[in-house]
Amino acid sequence: MWEFFSRSLDASTIFLVAALGELLGQRSGIINVGIEGVMLFGATLGFVTAQSTGSYVLGFLVGIAIGGLLGLLHGFFSITLGGDQVVSGMGIWILGFGLTTYIGSPFTGPLGLDRIPTILGLSPFFYVGIALAVIIWFVLAKTGLGLRIRSVGENPTVAEVSGINVAKTRYLCVITGGMLMGFAGAIYSLDYNPVWSYNFLMGWGFIALALVFFSMWNPIILLAGSLLFGTMWQLSLNPQLVLPGVLSRYIWRMIPFIITLGVLLLMSTKWFRSRWGAAKPEALGRPYLKD
């Protein structure tokens, strides 16, 4: 039972870190639906680096760096060029899906390094994830920087008139968000499941994307949602540990995605928009080009 509990928290951490990166970008008005692609790049290049050098530190640094570069790329198309943010994000996902398969194929198999030590029986990244959630909540809710981020996400025109550099603020958020997504991918491949295989994330990025909407763009609610989805994911892998003999494991594996689909459908209803729409950044997904 303890193994189920600890593995659930490990999965929750990956959802949390990736979703925090997406939340940061969305609060500034930029949506990145290519989060799965960024995570694939972070996971694959982090895995290849760690296996080639024998260094976990270098593996995580490469995962974070490639995430930041992809965030910069998404920012260039979405902020500088004012392109469609969904199209740009989908391009990153398709690129990640194809290119990481080519890059990682020679490294298929286990990482081959000693496992990262736990702290009190839990992955050290679980504590990092909680710290990140609290820090991002504090920055967004209690600091001048957070006010600027929220301002450009609500009304970039008014923010620009008020002296806020909209492009600079958005670039800061999408690059930092990309770094967190790449970090989440590296956590998956170097700690949670250190075995590389084709398309091994299996939709984790899309669940993280749904979690941002589920959380109402609040990092603390996002933390709670990540714990729920992490537990559901682990339950889908090992239902016999908690509910032996109840439904097929293949049905359990559908549940996290069914919940994800339900969240997205709920978000699209008129009732939800009228009751909770104020939580959504007003300028989310809308390009802003300074006159």
C-alpha positions in Angstrom: 0.0 0.0 0.0 2.9 2.4 0.8 4.3 1.7 -2.7 1.0 2.7 -4.2 0.9 5.9 -2.1 4.4 6.9 -2.9 4.0 6.2 -6.7 0.8 8.2 -6.7 2.7 11.2 -5.2 5.5 10.7 -7.8 2.9 10.8 -10.6 1.2 13.8 -9.1 4.5 15.7 -9.0 5.0 15.4 -12.8 1.5 16.5 -13.5 1.9 19.4 -11.0 5.3 20.7 -12.4 4.2 20.5 -16.0 0.8 22.2 -15.3 2.4 24.9 -13.2 4.5 25.8 -16.3 1.3 25.9 -18.4 -0.5 27.9 -15.7 2.2 30.6 -15.7 2.0 31.1 -19.4 -1.8 31.1 -19.4 -2.0 33.7 -16.7 0.0 36.0 -19.0 -2.4 35.3 -21.9 -0.5 32.6 -23.8 -1.8 29.0 -24.1 0.5 26.2 -25.1 -1.3 23.0 -26.1 2.0 21.5 -27.1 2.9 20.8 -23.5 3.2 17.0 -24.3 5.8 17.8 -27.0 7.8 19.9 -24.6 7.7 17.2 -22.0 8.8 14.6 -24.6 11.8 16.7 -25.5 12.7 17.2 -21.9 12.3 13.6 -21.0 14.2 12.2 -24.1 17.1 14.6 -24.1 17.4 14.5 -20.4 17.5 10.7 -20.5 20.0 10.6 -23.4 22.3 13.1 -21.6 22.1 11.3 -18.2 22.8 7.9 -19.8 25.7 9.2 -21.9 27.4 11.2 -19.2 26.3 9.2 -16.1 25.2 12.5 -14.5 21.6 13.2 -13.3 22.4 16.8 -12.9 23.3 17.3 -16.5 20.3 15.3 -17.5 17.9 17.6 -15.6 19.7 20.7 -16.8 19.4 19.7 -20.4 15.7 18.9 -19.9 15.1 22.3 -18.4 17.1 24.0 -21.1 15.3 22.4 -24.0 12.0 23.3 -22.4 13.1 26.9 -22.1 14.1 26.9 -25.8 10.8 25.5 -26.9 9.0 28.1 -24.7 11.1 30.7 -26.5 10.1 29.3 -29.9 6.4 29.2 -28.9 6.8 32.8 -27.7 8.3 33.9 -31.0 5.4 32.6 -33.0 2.7 33.6 -30.5 4.0 36.9 -29.2 6.4 38.4 -31.8 4.5 37.2 -34.9 1.1 37.2 -33.3 0.3 33.8 -34.7 -2.4 31.3 -33.7 -1.3 30.0 -30.3 -3.0 26.6 -30.7 -1.4 26.0 -34.1 2.0 26.8 -32.7 1.5 24.5 -29.7 0.2 21.7 -31.9 3.3 22.1 -34.1 5.5 21.7 -31.1 3.7 18.6 -30.1 4.0 17.0 -33.5 7.7 18.0 -33.7 8.3 16.4 -30.3 6.3 13.3 -31.1 8.4 12.6 -34.2 11.8 14.0 -33.4 12.2 12.4 -30.0 11.3 9.0 -31.5 14.3 9.4 -33.9 16.6 10.8 -31.2 15.7 8.3 -28.5 15.5 5.1 -30.5 19.2 4.2 -30.1 18.8 4.6 -26.3 15.7 2.4 -25.9 15.7 0.5 -22.6 16.6 1.2 -19.0 18.6 4.2 -17.9 21.3 2.1 -16.2 22.1 4.4 -13.3 21.5 4.1 -9.6 18.0 5.4 -8.6 17.8 8.8 -7.1 17.6 8.5 -3.3 14.3 9.2 -1.6 13.6 11.6 1.3 11.4 10.0 4.0 10.4 7.4 1.5 9.3 9.9 -1.1 10.9 11.3 -4.3 12.8 14.6 -3.6 10.9 16.1 -6.5 7.6 15.8 -4.6 8.9 18.4 -2.2 10.2 20.5 -5.0 6.8 20.4 -6.7 5.0 21.6 -3.5 7.6 24.4 -3.1 7.1 25.5 -6.7 3.3 25.6 -6.3 3.6 27.8 -3.2 6.2 30.1 -4.8 4.2 30.6 -8.0 1.0 31.2 -6.0 2.9 33.8 -3.9 4.4 35.5 -6.9 1.1 35.7 -8.8 -1.0 36.8 -5.8 1.4 38.9 -3.6 4.0 40.6 -5.8 4.3 43.3 -8.3 5.6 40.9 -10.9 2.5 38.8 -10.4 0.3 41.8 -10.8 2.0 42.6 -14.2 1.6 39.0 -15.3 -2.1 39.0 -14.4 -2.5 42.4 -16.1 -1.1 41.4 -19.4 -3.3 38.2 -19.3 -6.4 40.2 -18.7 -6.0 43.3 -20.8 -2.6 43.8 -22.5 -3.6 47.1 -24.1 -4.3 48.7 -20.7 -1.2 47.1 -19.3 0.9 48.6 -22.1 -0.6 52.0 -21.5 0.2 51.6 -17.8 3.9 51.2 -18.6 4.1 47.4 -18.6 6.1 45.7 -21.3 3.6 43.1 -22.5 6.0 41.2 -24.8 8.7 41.0 -22.2 6.4 39.8 -19.5 4.8 37.2 -21.7 8.2 36.0 -22.9 9.3 35.6 -19.3 6.3 33.5 -18.6 6.4 31.2 -21.6 10.1 30.6 -21.3 9.9 29.9 -17.5 6.8 27.7 -18.2 8.7 25.8 -20.9 11.5 25.2 -18.5 9.1 23.7 -16.0 7.5 21.5 -18.6 10.9 20.2 -19.7 11.8 19.6 -16.0 8.6 17.6 -15.6 9.5 15.5 -18.6 13.0 14.9 -17.2 11.5 13.9 -13.8 9.4 11.3 -15.6 12.3 9.7 -17.5 15.0 10.0 -14.9 13.1 9.3 -11.7 9.5 8.1 -12.1 10.0 5.6 -15.0 13.7 5.6 -16.1 13.2 3.4 -19.2 13.0 5.0 -22.6 10.5 3.8 -25.1 8.5 5.1 -28.0 5.9 7.8 -27.0 6.3 6.8 -23.4 4.5 9.8 -21.9 1.1 8.4 -23.2 -0.9 11.7 -22.8 0.5 13.0 -19.6 0.9 16.5 -21.1 -2.7 16.7 -22.1 -3.8 15.7 -18.6 -1.6 18.5 -17.3 -3.2 20.9 -19.7 -6.6 19.9 -18.5 -5.5 20.3 -14.9 -4.9 24.0 -15.5 -8.5 24.6 -16.4 -9.6 22.2 -13.6 -7.7 24.4 -11.1 -9.3 27.7 -12.2 -5.8 29.0 -12.8 -5.0 28.8 -9.1 -1.7 27.1 -8.1 -3.1 25.8 -4.8 -6.1 24.2 -6.4 -3.8 22.9 -9.1 -1.8 21.1 -6.4 -4.9 19.4 -5.1 -6.0 18.5 -8.6 -2.6 17.0 -9.4 -2.8 14.8 -6.3 -6.2 13.6 -7.5 -5.1 12.8 -11.0 -1.8 11.3 -9.8 -3.8 8.9 -7.6 -6.2 8.1 -10.4 -3.3 7.4 -12.8 -1.6 5.1 -10.4 -4.9 3.4 -9.7 -5.3 2.8 -13.4 -1.9 1.0 -13.5 -2.3 -1.1 -10.3 -6.0 -1.3 -9.4 -5.4 -4.7 -7.8 -3.5 -3.0 -5.0 -6.5 -1.1 -3.8 -9.6 -2.6 -5.5 -8.7 -6.2 -6.4 -11.2 -7.8 -8.7 -13.1 -4.6 -9.5 -13.3 -4.0 -13.2 -10.5 -4.7 -15.7 -7.3 -2.8 -15.5 -7.9 -1.6 -19.1 -11.1 0.1 -18.0 -9.2 1.7 -15.1 -6.6 3.1 -17.6 -9.4 4.9 -19.4 -10.6 6.7 -16.3 -7.9 9.5 -16.1 -8.6 10.4 -19.7 -12.4 10.2 -19.2 -12.1 12.7 -16.3 -9.9 14.9 -18.4 -12.5 14.9 -21.2 -15.2 15.6 -18.7 -13.3 18.6 -17.3 -12.8 20.1 -20.8 -16.5 19.5 -21.7 -17.6 21.2 -18.4 -15.3 24.1 -19.1 -17.0 24.6 -22.5 -20.6 24.8 -21.1 -22.5 28.1 -20.9 -23.2 27.4 -17.2 -19.5 27.1 -16.4 -18.6 30.2 -18.4 -21.3 32.3 -16.7 -20.5 31.1 -13.2 -16.7 30.7 -13.3 -15.6 32.6 -16.3 -14.1 35.4 -14.3 -11.3 33.1 -13.3 -10.1 32.7 -16.9 -7.6 35.3 -18.1 -9.6 37.5 -20.4 -6.9 37.8 -23.1 -6.0 34.1 -23.1 -5.2 32.9 -26.6 -5.6 36.3 -28.2 -2.6 37.7 -30.0 -1.5 41.2 -29.0 0.5 43.3 -31.5 1.6 46.7 -30.2 0.6 49.6 -32.5 
